[in-house]
């Protein structure tokens, strides 16, 4: 009985020591990532990083960090004065210089208030995943718009129009109506080299733009993001 108790105590102690060491290593790694991001993006604020605790042993024994998630509360993307929230997911981060990441996934979310203020439509408001605006004489109609993208440009596309409670799908309207909405809302994005625009979506939080790339050098990304 005593032997079993001693074995249990020893196992628990070893686990506690390993866990404490892993937590310390995790804290050091995330701190270094945060400092590196801050040096690359000095205008960013509210930077926080996280690394899975289960990856720590591999991270300590290899020349790369398996994965990390980075959140930035506020950052003005290049070519824009708008402050956006940015979520970054990276995999296979090299420890040596220059820092290369195997894969990079960035989602920048432009605040809803900014989208509504900059929309060139009357009485714009975000409803669910659409931008709802007033149309027609006296603004009696309501149009629902959804974000779309093509290459490095984003724009809004007409989904439907409601007049006196009757909803008309975009397919039943003249083609020039769709063209007018696109031309009024189109925006060119400054996409950093090596990244591609993968998706755009709208929510009550704002407009989210997703960019992805592989084998990206962080130093060069910082100067173009």
HUGI-V574712 format. One record per backbone hydrogen bond with DSSP energy under -1.0 kcal/mol. NH is the residue of the N-H (numbers start at 1). CO is the residue of the C=O. If there is no record, write none. Layout:
nh: [NH;NH]
co: [CO;CO]
//
This chain:
nh: [5;6;7;8;9;10;11;12;13;14;15;16;17;18;19;20;21;22;23;24;25;26;27;28;29;30;31;32;33;34;35;36;37;38;39;40;41;44;45;48;50;55;56;59;60;61;62;65;68;69;70;71;72;73;74;75;80;84;85;86;87;88;89;90;91;92;93;94;95;101;102;102;103;104;105;106;107;108;109;110;112;115;116;117;118;119;125;127;130;131;132;133;134;135;139;140;141;142;143;144;145;146;148;150;153;154;155;157;159;160;161;162;163;166;168;170;172;173;177;179;180;181;182;183;184;185;186;187;189;191;195;196;198;199;201;203;206;207;208;209;210;211;212;213;215;216;218;221;222;224;225]
co: [1;2;3;4;5;6;7;8;9;10;11;12;13;14;15;16;17;18;19;20;21;22;23;24;25;26;27;28;29;30;31;32;33;34;35;36;37;41;74;71;69;52;53;55;56;57;58;93;90;50;88;48;86;46;45;84;77;75;109;72;107;70;105;68;103;66;65;100;63;216;91;92;91;213;89;211;87;209;85;207;205;111;112;113;114;115;132;130;127;145;125;143;122;141;136;137;135;162;133;160;131;157;155;153;150;187;148;146;144;144;168;142;166;163;161;159;169;170;174;175;176;177;178;179;180;181;182;154;152;189;192;212;210;210;208;206;203;110;201;108;199;106;196;104;102;101;99;217;218;221;221]
//
